[in-house]
Amino acid sequence: MSYEPPTPPTIFTTEIVNTLNESTTEQLQEIATHAEALAEHKEREARLTESADEEPVEERPDNLPDDVPAKATITIKEINDNRYYYWQWRDGEKIRSQYEGPVNPDN
């Protein structure tokens, strides 16, 4: 380890360099901890902004009927001891369903 103080990055202003040089060891440790946390926060914010800008691609299942939205999921309902597949999705405040077929087509 050198006995000379480290050379500050060229992007630092004179004011920042002077403030750091006048800081105590404890203050410098706190500055380093804060700078690391702030960098992580800004990177996370940038990733979230970037992912929000990307439009999600909704892949439509091959077996999805034309009049059923891509966000629908398949569910099983039991009626009179028989089980049936239904497509379900939310439409505003309502839950919509569309019949798909029996769970066991042999019945």
Protein Blocks (a to p, Z undefined) as FASTA:
>chain_A
ZZbdcdddfkbcfklmmmmmmpcfklmmmmmmmmmmmmmmmmmmmmmmmmmmpccddddd
fklcfklcfkbccddddeehiacddddddehjbccdddfbdfblmZZ
